Amino acid sequence: MPRLLSILTLALVGCASNRHITGQVIDRNGEPMDRVVVSLAPGNVELVTDSAGRFTIDYLRDETGERIKLDKRQDYAIELFRPGYHISESRLYYKKGELLLEPLTLTEDTIEIRQSSANIDPDQHPDRTHSSGTNYEGE
């Protein structure tokens, strides 16, 4: 029985699709990023990177939502999204077989800080740390 199981396993592995796009998402320091949403268009595919920032896309979805094979000789766009980071989009050409992408980098959203000419010296302003006698219910 174990021999039959191993033969069936090999047969199933041999039938597996060899069409796929594989990549990794990293931050600007080269560290892998997990939980990044990876979208492929056209194809209606969205997935999330694993703990090592890796992803593999081995199918598309048709108009009814059914899984279909990756189209050979096709241009695709990969979009990366994670809260707190800029959305990143990359274009690629998929020919056939396995396509291993170079690492894709996400950069953090940044906040611009400017010097203010306003006087923010606390000694020049009334103490705003105390309420005016009201509580949360407005009494």
PAPA-316146 format. One record per atom (N, C-alpha, C, O): residue in one letter; z, x negated, y. Coordinates in steps of 0.1 Angstrom, whole numbers, plus 2048, in hexadecimal, padded with zeros to 3 digits. Atoms other than C-alpha are relative to their C-alpha. Layout:
BEGIN
AZXY ...
//
This chain:
BEGIN
M8007F87F4 M800800800 M8007F780D M7F97FB816 P8008087F4 P8087E481A P7F27FA802 P7EE7F980E R80E8067FE R7E57D5813 R7F780A806 R7EF80780F L8087F57FB L7D57F781A L80380280F L7FA804817 L7FC7FE7F3 L7E97FA83A L7FA7F5809 L7F67F7814 S80580B7F8 S7DE7D7846 S7F1802802 S7EB7FE80C I80E7FD7FF I7BA7E083F I7FD80A80A I7F3809812 L8027F57F6 L7BC800853 L8037FB80E L7FC7FF817 T7FD8067F3 T7CD7ED86F T7F57F8806 T7F17F9811 L80B8087FC L7B17D4870 L7F4808804 L7ED80580E A80C7F87FD A7977EF870 A80280780D A7F8808815 L7FD7F97F3 L7A880188D L7FF7F680C L7F97F9816 V80180A7F6 V7AB7E18A1 V7F17FC802 V7ED7FA80E G80E8037FF G7867DA89A G7F880A808 G7EE80880E C8067F57F9 C77D7FC8A8 C80480180F C7FE809817 A7FB7FF7F3 A7917F78C8 A7F57FB80A A7ED7F3808 S80A8047F6 S77D7F58E8 S8027F2806 S80E7EE808 N7FF80D7FA N7767D38F5 N7FC80080F N7FA7F5815 R8047FE7F2 R76C7E0917 R80D802808 R81480C807 H7F47FE7F7 H7897DA930 H8007F680B H7FA7EB80B I7FE8087F4 I7937CC951 I80F7FC800 I817805800 T7F3804800 T7B27B7952 T8037F880C T7FB7F0811 G7FD8087F5 G7C57A996F G80F7FF802 G8178047FA Q7F28027FD Q7E77A097F Q80180180F Q7F97FD817 V7FD7FF7F1 V7F67A99A1 V80C7F7803 V8167F77FC I7F58097FB I80B78F9B3 I80380280F I7FB808816 D7FD8007F2 D81C78D9D4 D7FB7F3807 D7F57EB800 R80580C7F9 R8147739EF R8067F37FB R8017E87FE N7FA80C805 N82C75B9DE N7FC7FD7F1 N8017F37EB G80580380D G81A75D9BD G8088077F5 G8068057E9 E7F77FA80A E8357729AC E7F980D7FB E7F4815803 P8057F3805 P82A78F995 P80680C806 P81280C809 M7FB7F47FA M82E7B29A3 M7FF80B7F6 M7F480F7F2 D8007F5809 D8387CE98C D7FF80D808 D80180D814 R8007F27FA R8347F4994 R7F680180B R7F8808815 V80B7FF7F6 V8147EF9A8 V7F680A7FA V7F28097EF V8097F6804 V7FD80D9A6 V7F27FA801 V7EE7F680C V80D806800 V7DA80199C V7F680C7FD V7F88137F3 S80A7F6802 S7BD8199A1 S7F27FA7FF S7EF7F0805 L80E805802 L799815995 L7F780B804 L7F8817800 A80A7F67FC A77C8279A6 A7F27FA7FF A7F07EE803 P7FF7F2806 P76583699B P8077FF7F2 P8067F47EC G7FA80080D G77883F97C G80D8087FF G81180B7F4 N7F47F8800 N797853986 N80B7FB7F7 N8118027F0 V7F6807808 V7AE83A976 V80B7FB80A V8087F4814 E7F58067F9 E7D1832984 E80A7FC7F5 E80D8037EC L7F6805809 L7EB81D972 L80A7F7808 L8077F5814 V7F58087F9 V80A80897A V8017F37F9 V8007F27EC T7FF80D806 T80E7E3975 T80D7FE7F8 T8178057FB D7F4803808 D8277D695B D80A7F6807 D8077F3813 S7F68097F9 S8457BF962 S7FB7F3803 S8017EC80C A80780D7FC A82E7A1963 A7F5802809 A7ED7F980C G80A7FD7F6 G8177B297C G7F28027FA G7E8802801 R80D7FF806 R7FB7B6962 R7FC80F7FE R8048187FE F8067F3803 F7E47D395C F7F37FE7F8 F7ED7F47F9 T80D800807 T7C77DB945 T7FA80E801 T8018187FE I8077F37FF I7AE7F794B I7F57FF7F5 I7EC7F77F6 D80980080B D79B80092C D7F980D7FE D7F38107F3 Y8067F3801 Y78F823933 Y7FE80580E Y804800818 L8027F87F4 L78283A94E L80480E7FD L8068127F1 R7FF7F2802 R78785F953 R7F4808805 R7F0805811 D80B7F87FB D76B878955 D80580B809 D81180C80C E7FD7F57F7 E76A89796B E80B80A7FA E812810801 T7F67F7807 T77F8AB951 T80D7F97FD T8167FF7F8 G7F4808803 G79988F94E G8007F97F3 G80A7F27EF E80080680D E78E88392C E7FD7F1802 E7F67ED80B R80380F7FF R78E85D925 R7F27FD7FB R7ED8037F1 I80D805804 I76D84C923 I8007F1802 I8087EB808 K80180E7FF K762828920 K7FC7FB80E K7F6803816 L8048067F3 L75D81193E L7F17FF800 L7EB7FC7F5 D80E8017FF D73981294A D7FC7F2801 D8027EA809 K80680D7FF K7257F2944 K7F87FF80D K7F3808812 R8088047F4 R7157E1963 R80380A80B R7FB81280F Q7FC7F67F6 Q7297F597C Q8097F980B Q8117F0808 D7F78047F5 D7397EE99E D80C809800 D80B8157FF Y7F37F9800 Y75E7F89A0 Y8087FB80C Y8067F0811 A7F68047F6 A7797F79BB A80E8027FA A81180C7F4 I7F27FF804 I79D7EF9B2 I80980180C I8077F8815 E7F67FF7F5 E7B87FB9CA E80E7FE7FB E8118037F0 L7F3803803 L7DB7EE9C9 L80A80780A L807805816 F7F67FA7F7 F7F98019D7 F80E7FF7FB F8118017EF R7F2800802 R81E7FC9D9 R80780280D R8037FB817 P7F97FE7F3 P8368099F4 P8057F3805 P80B7EB7FE G7FC80C7F9 G83E7EEA0D G7F67F5800 G7F97EA806 Y80B80A800 Y81D7DCA08 Y7F3806805 Y7F1812805 H80D7FB7FC H7FB7DEA17 H7F78047F4 H7F87FD7E9 I8097FC80A I7E27F1A02 I7F47F57FF I7EF7F1809 S80A80B802 S7C97D89F3 S7F58067F8 S7F780D7EE E80B7FC807 E7A67E09E7 E7F77F47FD E7F47EC805 S80980B804 S78F7C99D3 S7F48077F9 S7F68117F2 R80C7FB807 R76B7CF9C7 R7FD7F67F5 R7FF7EA7F6 L80480980B L75F7C29A6 L7F48067F9 L7F08127FB Y80B7FC808 Y7417C4990 Y8037FE7F1 Y8067F37ED Y7FD80180E Y7477CC96B Y7F38007F9 Y7EB8097FA K80C801807 K72C7C1954 K8018057F2 K7FB80F7EE K7FD7FB80E K73A7C5930 K80B7F87FB K80F7EE801 G7F5807807 G7567BA919 G80C7FF808 G81080980E E7F48017F8 E7757AC929 E7FE7F980D E7F67EF80E L8018067F3 L7777A594E L80E7FC804 L817805806 L7F38057FB L79578F958 L7FF7FD80E L7F87F4812 L8008027F1 L79C79197D L8097F5804 L8137F27FD E7F780A7FA E7AB776992 E80C808805 E80B814807 P7F47F97FB P7CF77F99D P7FD80780D P7F7801816 L8027F97F4 L7CF79A9B8 L80D800808 L818802802 T7F48027F8 T7E77959D5 T80380C809 T7FA810810 L7FC7F67F6 L7FB7AF9E8 L8097FA80A L8117F1807 T7F88067F6 T80B7A7A09 T80980B806 T805817807 E7F67F67FB E82A7B8A18 E7FB80580D E7F47FF815 D8027FA7F3 D8277D0A35 D8097F8809 D8147F4806 T7F88087F7 T8337BEA54 T80380980C T7FC81380F I7FC7FA7F3 I8457CAA74 I7FF7F680B I8037EB80A E8018087F4 E83C7BCA95 E80C801809 E81080C80D I7F48017F7 I85A7B1AAA I7FC7F980D I7F67EE80D R8038057F3 R8557ACACF R80D7FE808 R816805806 Q7F58027F7 Q86C79EAE9 Q80180C80A Q7F681080F S7FE7F57F6 S87A7BAAFF S8067FB80D S80F7F280C S7FA8037F4 S8827B8B23 S80C809804 S81280780E A7F57F77FD A89B7D4B21 A80E7F97FE A80F7F07F6 N7F2806800 N8C07CCB27 N8078077F4 N80A8137F5 I7F97FA80C I8D17D2B05 I80E7FA7FF I8137FA7F4 D7F2805801 D8F27C2B0E D80A80B7FE D80A814807 P7F77F5802 P90D7D8AFF P80A80380B P80F80E80C D7F77FE7F5 D9247D2B1C D7FB80880C D80280D814 Q8077F87F6 Q90B7E3B33 Q7FE80F7FD Q7F9816805 H8027F2805 H90B804B1F H80D8067FC H8157FF7F7 P7F47F9805 P92581EB18 P8027FF7F1 P7F87FD7EA D7FD80180E D93681DAF6 D7FA80C7F9 D7FF8187FB R8067F5807 R920833AE0 R8048017F1 R7FE8087E9 T7FB80080E T93482DAC0 T80980C7FE T80D80E7F2 H7F67F5802 H94B84BAC6 H7F880D803 H7EF80E80C S8067F37FD S941870AC5 S80780680C S811801811 S7FA7F97F4 S948888AE2 S80980B7FC S80A815803 G7F77F6804 G96189BACE G7FB80B7F7 G8028147F3 T8057F6809 T94A8AFAB8 T8007FA7F2 T8007EE7F0 N80280480D N9488AEA93 N7F28037FB N7EA808802 Y80E7FD805 Y92A8B2A7C Y7FC80E800 Y7F0811800 E8047F27FF E92C8D8A7E E7FE80480E E7FA80F811 G8037FD7F2 G9288D6AA4 G80C806807 G80A80B812 E7F47FA7F9 E94C8E1AAC E8067F7809 E8107FA810 
//
